[in-house]
Amino acid sequence: MNYNVNEKGYYGEFGGAFIPEMLYPNVEELRQNYLKVMAEPEFQKEFNQLLKDYVGRPSPLYLAKRLSEKYNTKIYLKREDLNHTGAHKINNTVGQILMAKRLGKTRIIAETGAGQHGVATATVCALMGLECIVYMGEIDIARQAPNVARMKMLGATVVPALSGSRTLKDATNEAIRDWINNPVNTHYIIGSAIGPHPYPDMVTRFQAIISEEIKWQLKEHEGRENPDYVVACIGGGSNAAGTYYHYLHEPDVNIIAVEAAGLGVDSGESAATSVLGKEGVIHGCKTLLMQTPDGQITEPYSISAGLDYPGVGPMHAHLAKTGRAEFMSITDDQAMKAGLELCKLEGIIPAIESSHALAIFEQKTFKPNDVVVVSLSGRGDKDLQNYIEYFKI
Amino acid sequence: MNRINKKLQEDKKLLSIYFTAGYPTLNDTVSVIQNLEKSGVDMIEIGLPFSDPLADGPTIQASSTQALKNGMTTEVLFNQLKDIRQSVSIPLIIMGYFNPMLQYGVEAFCKKCQEIGVDGLIIPDLPVDVYNEEYKATFEKYGLINVFLITPQTSVERINFIDSISNGFIYMVSSASVTGSQSGFGDEQTKYFKRIADMNLKNPQVIGFGISDNTTFTQATQYAKGAIIGSAFIKHLSTKPVHSINDFVNFIVK
């Protein structure tokens, strides 16, 4: 079984490029060039240099001793939360801004939900001196004021998405419309492993640095490259794609994908796409998608703004369908509890997204000798208000 | 012969109107169609509303959101249209996004269109190559014309390919934009209109996006077989009663 994208842009039956003709030239230009550009030694050199000096990579692979003791197994945390801007998102935006420059683009657009990808995009645009426009749902702008301020300080223009449900999916629609209206000078930095081919593959390759590092870091710690499990939370699925990438074809490595169950998978307030979704087309790709029987896209819910996307990247849809990955759903309450537990046991305040991945240890028993690597995709600073309100701190 | 092909053979410039099914109220669909035919319009695009219409601007998106709130679904639309051929003979095209069709079942959707007497489909996010490889045979089996879009950025090679697999007309998007975002055509657009006209394609071209009045209609049809109006008509419908459609059409063609 092949878990990578094929030459037509599909992961099994998922993926492709379901885009209006107006977007075809932009997407085609990218499709024809992305692998070539990424393979250039100069590109590689600049990318790796920035990851090291600017992002702060490699991010540590940390053996969480007290957490491991509590769950009687060996838990390593891949510390993406220690990256510049506080999450894995920057790996992709550094890669894509270099790509945009190689393609001669002068204007950058992006969508953002909680604002993490918007901040990561605004950051690299400031770094490269490029114009940056970030689309963000009107409701999210109100919920995520500190990130809106960050983007503005970094020189970006934040444009409210006023259509539809005024959240992430609508911000994505608006960014796509902007790209239709500006087909020549603009590059669209998609923040997750979603969208028309080649985006899911390109984003995955930029995030693949995560599992590339895990391999040699684990070798140092354990004398072997392969853990027994890799675990990551999934909204669109970019940190997960990067965490799994180099293990997709290693059958001895079990893959666990953690979705947000919100108030419960059957509550009507959930974002567990692999359970609730059905095959459909969203934002240019065929994937699993939460929708009405009539094919209208529905609004997901999670306490974590980074996980409430109604679809999931096509690679993950394929991993779910083929059974390569085990999908688990974690509720708001389970995630919040796991987040606070990490604070107390390890002195690390995780993003609520990452807390979902940590919550599986209450749900699933691992063997004492198992080596479990969990992607700690982001830090919890941005979620402080949520933590305060939830725990009445 | 398909009603679209027959219409395209007429020696006149064609006015095609887009409207969103189930807008302004759920049961306006049929009377909008009847009034458009009575007003002398040549072709109608019935918009099947979608929650996330990527290629549309605010006017059409707002009408889609309203139509969905009104209770419009694929099934409701097909029920509304079930006797439409008893009252109108104008070419009818359903324009919608791919996901609702995929959920209905592409073959079942096409079959239903044939039963009703729908003549063609426009699906902006169904790519040319996917249609060609997976769905062309089905569309043809049910006698449906699929209409593709081209834009000022579409390469000559791709235009020729689109022309080769089209069997009705080519929908020429007037400029790089979503619907409803232009006002008036400049030099760049007329140059593009002329460039495409000079390619002498086998399929006639109908220009859409940015047509909102008599001036833009006349400019567009100077180079193309016809023109499509969407957002401007939706705006009219949002404030004026359905029986005033005639005023709108007279304002366009004069």
Boltz contact constraints between the chains, C-beta under 6 A:
constraints:
  - contact:
      token1: [A, 18]
      token2: [B, 125]
      max_distance: 6.0
  - contact:
      token1: [A, 20]
      token2: [B, 55]
      max_distance: 6.0
  - contact:
      token1: [A, 20]
      token2: [B, 124]
      max_distance: 6.0
  - contact:
      token1: [A, 20]
      token2: [B, 125]
      max_distance: 6.0
  - contact:
      token1: [A, 21]
      token2: [B, 149]
      max_distance: 6.0
  - contact:
      token1: [A, 21]
      token2: [B, 151]
      max_distance: 6.0
  - contact:
      token1: [A, 22]
      token2: [B, 151]
      max_distance: 6.0
  - contact:
      token1: [A, 25]
      token2: [B, 153]
      max_distance: 6.0
  - contact:
      token1: [A, 163]
      token2: [B, 61]
      max_distance: 6.0
  - contact:
      token1: [A, 173]
      token2: [B, 52]
      max_distance: 6.0
  - contact:
      token1: [A, 173]
      token2: [B, 54]
      max_distance: 6.0
  - contact:
      token1: [A, 176]
      token2: [B, 54]
      max_distance: 6.0
  - contact:
      token1: [A, 177]
      token2: [B, 178]
      max_distance: 6.0
  - contact:
      token1: [A, 180]
      token2: [B, 178]
      max_distance: 6.0
  - contact:
      token1: [A, 181]
      token2: [B, 177]
      max_distance: 6.0
  - contact:
      token1: [A, 183]
      token2: [B, 153]
      max_distance: 6.0
  - contact:
      token1: [A, 183]
      token2: [B, 176]
      max_distance: 6.0
  - contact:
      token1: [A, 280]
      token2: [B, 99]
      max_distance: 6.0
  - contact:
      token1: [A, 281]
      token2: [B, 98]
      max_distance: 6.0
  - contact:
      token1: [A, 281]
      token2: [B, 99]
      max_distance: 6.0
  - contact:
      token1: [A, 294]
      token2: [B, 73]
      max_distance: 6.0
  - contact:
      token1: [A, 294]
      token2: [B, 74]
      max_distance: 6.0
  - contact:
      token1: [A, 295]
      token2: [B, 99]
      max_distance: 6.0
  - contact:
      token1: [A, 295]
      token2: [B, 100]
      max_distance: 6.0
  - contact:
      token1: [A, 295]
      token2: [B, 103]
      max_distance: 6.0
  - contact:
      token1: [A, 296]
      token2: [B, 51]
      max_distance: 6.0
  - contact:
      token1: [A, 297]
      token2: [B, 51]
      max_distance: 6.0
  - contact:
      token1: [A, 297]
      token2: [B, 52]
      max_distance: 6.0
